[in-house]
Amino acid sequence: MLCALALVLCANPAYQATSPVGIPARLEEQVLAGSELVPAPADHDTPIVLRVLEVSPHGADLRYDLEYTGLEPGAFDLKDFLVRRDGSTLDGLPPLSVRIEGTLPEGQITPHDPTPADVPGFGGHRRNLIVAGVLWVCGLFAILLVGRKRDARDTGPGRRPMSLAERLRPLVERGLAGELESAERAELERTLVTFWSARLDLADKTPEEALTTLYAHPEAGALLRSLEDWLHRPTPPADLDLVTLLAPYAALPADGDPAPRPTPL
C-alpha cells in the first residue's frame, strides 16, 4: 500500500498535503538531496511555523521528518521556509507543497460578533459588582471615621508628647529583665546619651564635643563605657553588673526631671 501511495505521489507532482489553520501536521520520509536543511529564521509575519523533527542518512541524500503549523490559509511551499545549515543554495530541491485550510467561511477573517444579550439581573455580574462597590465605600468610610476618632484622642486636650524618662523607663525595665533586642539596645544607648546631654546642657555643642564631654564626666562617662561593653563587645565582661548600671534610671520621674541623680558607678 505504501508503494502504491508513493507511485501516486510521484505521478501527481501537484499533490498537496492539507491541514487546518493552527493544527500541526507532518511530512515524513522526505528524501532531499544536498547538505543538511534547517528551519529558516522566522518573525511575527511568518505564515508557517516549521520544525525539523528528525534527519537521517539515505544513501547520498538525507531523509527528513518535518512538522509544520499554518497560521493563515493558503497554499505554501515548505522549501521557502528552509535553509542549508552550511549556507549553500537550495538549487535542485523539489517543492514541498502544502495547503492550509481555514475554518471560517470564504472571505471572512474574523469570527462573528456575539449576539447581544441582557446581563441577568439576579445573581449576575452586574449585581455582584454593585454590591461589592457599596461594601467597599462603606468600609472606606468606616476606616476614615475610626482613624479620625483615634487622631482626636491622640491630639486632644490633656495629651502631651512622651517625656525622656517615659521613653527610657520601659527600655531600662526590659534591660534589667534581659529582654532587650538589638534595635532596643541601640535605642537605650541613644536615649541615655540624650538624657545626659540634656542634664549637662550640651545642646549648643557639636556631637563630637558633646561625646567628649560625656566621656569625661565621672557619672556619664562611666555609664556610657559600661553600656558600650554590654552592647557592643562580642563577650561582655563577666563582672558587669547590669542591675547596678540601670537601676537608678528605673525610678526617673514621669516629667523627665533628672533628679534624683543616679549614683556614681
C-alpha atoms as one frame of an Amber mdcrd trajectory, in Angstrom:
protein
   0.000   0.000   0.000   2.830   2.397   0.830   4.434   1.642  -2.505   1.156
   2.411  -4.262   0.901   5.735  -2.409   4.460   6.616  -3.368   3.646   5.866
  -7.006   0.584   8.123  -6.830   2.600  10.961  -5.374   5.299  10.645  -7.977
   2.690  10.562 -10.756   0.921  13.615  -9.367   3.545  16.295  -8.561   0.753
  18.793  -7.887  -0.363  16.796  -4.830  -0.556  18.939  -1.680  -0.825  17.877
   1.947  -3.640  19.731   3.695  -4.217  20.714   7.316  -6.387  23.247   9.184
  -5.101  26.596  10.423  -3.313  26.258  13.764  -3.180  22.430  13.715   0.318
  20.876  13.463   0.824  18.427  10.588   3.755  16.341   9.358   5.589  15.470
   6.177   7.577  12.327   6.870  10.198  10.354   4.979  11.058  13.247   2.672
  14.306  12.356   0.841  16.073  15.552  -0.178  19.441  15.950  -1.863  22.207
  18.259  -0.741  23.603  19.332   2.616  21.500  19.399   5.802  18.397  21.596
   5.875  17.219  23.584   8.919  14.247  25.939   9.510  14.791  29.473   8.283
  14.638  32.301  10.866  11.012  33.299  11.463   9.318  36.527  12.547   5.800
  37.530  13.614   4.666  37.746   9.951   5.759  34.197   9.020   2.656  32.237
   7.855   4.223  28.808   8.518   5.982  27.585  11.676   8.295  24.771  10.567
  10.292  22.246  12.626  12.706  19.539  11.560  11.855  16.567  13.764  14.445
  14.081  12.505  17.254  13.862   9.963  18.779  10.524   8.922  21.067   9.359
   6.080  19.507   7.941   2.934  22.314   6.891   0.632  23.982  10.064  -0.629
  20.970  12.151   0.450  19.170  12.891   3.701  15.723  11.806   4.864  13.617
  14.323   6.844  10.592  14.270   9.111   9.051  17.746   9.093   6.313  19.282
  11.247   4.562  22.460  10.165   1.771  24.624  11.538  -0.065  27.036   9.277
  -1.032  30.368  10.777  -3.117  31.557   7.830  -4.977  29.758   4.990  -3.427
  29.283   1.566  -1.008  27.174  -0.486   2.658  27.177   0.578   5.931  25.526
  -0.339   7.811  24.386   2.772  11.016  24.791   0.787  10.557  28.553   1.247
  10.916  28.098   4.979  14.144  26.034   4.896  17.822  26.973   4.561  21.026
  24.958   4.303  22.981  24.687   7.535  26.187  25.446   5.597  24.606  28.443
   3.845  24.596  26.926   0.340  21.725  27.417  -2.115  18.561  25.334  -2.440
  19.046  24.745  -6.165  17.592  21.423  -7.301  15.387  20.996  -4.223  11.876
  19.779  -5.219   8.776  21.633  -3.978   7.228  20.605  -0.663   3.696  21.829
  -1.297   1.128  22.047   1.494  -2.264  23.686   1.784  -3.586  25.304   4.927
  -7.372  25.352   5.123  -9.238  27.993   7.069 -12.179  27.176   9.306 -14.066
  30.427   8.550 -16.268  30.997   5.510 -14.578  32.293   2.370 -13.734  35.978
   2.690 -14.283  36.130   6.452 -11.135  36.669   8.514 -12.630  37.240  11.958
 -15.287  35.326  13.939 -18.862  36.568  14.018 -19.711  39.110  16.691 -21.606
  37.559  19.606 -25.324  38.164  19.723 -26.137  40.986  22.192 -27.944  39.824
  25.309 -29.020  41.365  28.586 -26.971  40.598  31.646 -29.058  38.586  34.129
 -30.381  40.829  36.882 -30.446  38.448  39.844 -27.166  36.780  40.731 -25.341
  38.197  37.678 -22.048  40.052  37.490 -23.734  43.468  37.432 -25.490  42.878
  40.744 -22.326  41.466  42.313 -20.287  44.458  41.220 -22.836  46.912  42.647
 -22.920  45.089  45.987 -19.103  44.936  46.121 -18.867  48.655  45.321 -21.313
  49.583  48.098 -19.438  47.427  50.618 -16.109  48.962  49.581 -17.421  52.523
  50.048 -18.880  51.636  53.459 -15.569  50.092  54.522 -13.666  53.191  53.384
 -15.932  55.489  55.419 -15.546  53.219  58.457 -11.736  53.320  58.197 -11.725
  57.110  57.833 -14.118  57.546  60.772 -12.123  55.279  63.091  -8.857  56.974
  62.091 -10.312  60.434  62.760 -11.515  59.398  66.216  -8.103  57.911  67.025
  -6.362  61.108  65.887  -8.720  63.148  68.041  -7.857  61.023  71.074  -4.142
  61.247  70.369  -4.080  65.020  69.829  -6.902  66.062  72.151  -6.581  68.151
  75.352  -4.513  66.507  78.066  -2.305  64.594  75.610   1.380  65.513  75.634
   4.495  64.051  73.993   6.253  61.325  75.940   8.996  62.652  78.166  12.557
  61.403  78.034  12.014  59.450  81.266   8.856  57.811  79.852  10.789  56.635
  76.811  13.725  55.485  78.912  11.856  53.623  81.663  10.454  50.679  79.584
  13.843  50.180  77.913  15.574  50.062  81.312  12.962  47.643  82.671  13.389
  45.302  79.682  17.159  45.616  80.009  17.020  44.623  83.671  14.893  41.639
  82.661  17.376  40.652  79.910  14.717  41.004  77.191  16.200  43.788  75.039
  16.588  43.074  71.324  19.316  44.657  69.156  17.175  47.596  67.999  16.003
  48.285  71.566  19.577  48.211  72.865  20.555  50.847  70.325  17.508  52.909
  71.351  18.522  52.614  75.028  22.021  53.850  74.228  20.714  56.811  72.193
  18.201  57.714  74.894  20.810  57.667  77.669  23.129  59.865  75.597  20.235
  62.290  75.061  19.412  62.144  78.785  22.947  63.082  79.827  23.287  65.695
  77.087  20.129  67.387  78.419  21.294  67.124  82.057  24.703  68.640  81.260
  23.237  71.288  78.922  25.222  70.218  75.831  22.643  71.232  73.218  24.866
  74.002  71.805  27.845  71.680  71.269  28.678  69.597  68.221  28.143  65.804
  68.514  31.917  65.283  68.800  32.235  67.899  71.561  29.192  66.527  73.392
  30.544  62.946  73.368  33.957  64.134  74.553  32.312  65.977  77.471  30.112
  62.975  78.315  33.023  60.539  78.379  34.992  62.920  80.616  32.135  63.264
  83.119  32.548  60.996  86.180  28.973  59.649  86.101  28.047  59.813  82.416
  31.448  58.550  81.254  31.389  55.501  83.499  27.826  54.731  82.453  28.465
  55.048  78.711  31.667  52.995  78.806  29.924  50.222  80.716  26.980  50.439
  78.325  29.321  50.068  75.320  30.882  46.976  76.887  27.408  45.487  77.354
  26.003  46.408  73.944  28.920  46.211  71.520  31.572  43.817  72.794  31.176
  40.252  71.481  31.727  38.916  75.017  30.679  41.479  77.669  32.759  41.485
  80.875  31.646  38.794  83.280  31.739  41.234  86.209  29.414  43.745  84.508
  26.599  44.451  86.998  23.678  45.357  84.725  21.288  45.798  87.646  23.548
  48.387  89.290  24.139  50.032  85.899  20.468  50.624  85.054  18.624  50.570
  88.384  18.946  54.351  89.084  17.183  55.119  85.802  14.178  52.915  86.509
  12.848  55.423  89.070  13.032  58.597  86.972  10.028  60.907  87.489   7.427
  60.945  84.700   8.071  64.588  83.803  11.672  63.872  82.845  13.240  65.830
  85.708  16.703  64.305  86.172  16.532  64.421  89.948  17.195  62.278  91.869
  20.628  61.964  90.256  21.965  58.458  89.582  24.667  57.397  91.940  28.207
  57.100  90.537  29.016  53.710  89.030
